[in-house]
């Protein structure tokens, strides 16, 4: 199975990840904790001489958690107009 929505491919695997993130909040919490720990490690790492690279890593980690949170808590999910699925497979 493959759907395309706005240019994005939604395969069965992607749908499973979305369902997991939306129905098991402890998974998102674990991801947040991991990103937080990795961010602290990058900030406190005495070996890192490249501040630009550290900032790029921190930015990427923050973007990853933002994207995961968007998938876990889709914007507009509480909107009355979105109560009825257009397509259900």
C-alpha positions as CSV (number, residue, x, y, z in Angstrom):
1,X,0.0,0.0,0.0
2,X,1.2,3.5,-0.8
3,X,-0.6,6.8,-0.6
4,X,0.7,10.1,-1.7
5,X,-0.4,13.2,0.2
6,X,1.0,16.6,-0.9
7,X,4.0,14.9,-2.5
8,X,4.7,12.8,0.6
9,X,4.5,9.0,0.3
10,X,2.6,7.3,3.1
11,X,3.5,3.7,3.1
12,X,2.3,1.0,5.5
13,X,5.6,1.4,7.4
14,X,5.1,5.2,7.7
15,X,1.5,4.7,8.9
16,X,2.7,2.3,11.6
17,X,5.2,4.8,12.9
18,X,2.5,7.5,12.9
19,X,0.1,5.3,14.8
20,X,2.8,4.3,17.3
21,X,3.7,8.0,18.0
22,X,0.0,9.0,18.2
23,X,-1.1,6.1,20.5
24,X,1.9,5.5,22.7
25,X,3.0,8.8,24.3
26,X,5.8,7.1,26.2
27,X,7.6,6.6,22.9
28,X,7.7,10.3,22.2
29,X,8.8,11.0,25.8
30,X,11.7,8.5,25.3
31,X,12.7,10.3,22.1
32,X,12.5,13.7,23.9
33,X,14.7,12.4,26.7
34,X,17.3,11.0,24.2
35,X,17.4,14.3,22.3
36,X,17.8,16.2,25.5
37,X,20.7,14.0,26.7
38,X,22.4,14.2,23.3
39,X,22.0,17.9,23.3
40,X,23.6,18.2,26.7
41,X,26.4,15.9,25.7
42,X,27.2,18.1,22.7
43,X,27.1,21.3,24.7
44,X,29.3,20.0,27.5
45,X,31.7,18.0,25.2
46,X,35.2,19.3,26.0
47,X,36.7,17.7,22.8
48,X,34.6,19.7,20.4
49,X,36.6,22.5,18.8
50,X,34.1,23.3,16.1
51,X,31.2,25.4,17.5
52,X,29.5,25.7,14.1
53,X,29.3,21.9,13.8
54,X,28.0,21.6,17.4
55,X,25.3,24.2,16.6
56,X,24.4,22.3,13.4
57,X,24.0,19.1,15.4
58,X,21.9,20.8,18.0
59,X,19.7,22.4,15.3
60,X,19.2,19.0,13.7
61,X,18.3,17.4,17.0
62,X,15.7,20.1,17.7
63,X,14.3,19.8,14.2
64,X,14.0,16.0,14.7
65,X,12.0,16.4,17.9
66,X,9.8,19.1,16.4
67,X,8.9,16.8,13.5
68,X,8.3,13.8,15.8
69,X,6.0,16.0,18.0
70,X,4.1,17.2,14.9
71,X,3.5,13.6,13.8
72,X,2.5,12.5,17.3
73,X,0.2,15.5,17.8
74,X,-1.0,16.6,14.3
75,X,-2.0,20.2,14.1
76,X,-5.7,20.6,13.6
77,X,-6.5,17.1,15.0
78,X,-9.0,18.7,17.4
79,X,-10.6,20.8,14.6
80,X,-14.3,19.7,14.1
81,X,-13.8,19.8,10.3
82,X,-11.2,17.0,10.7
83,X,-13.5,14.6,12.6
84,X,-14.5,12.6,9.6
85,X,-11.7,10.8,7.7
86,X,-11.7,11.5,4.0
87,X,-10.1,8.1,3.4
88,X,-9.7,5.1,5.6
89,X,-7.8,2.0,4.6
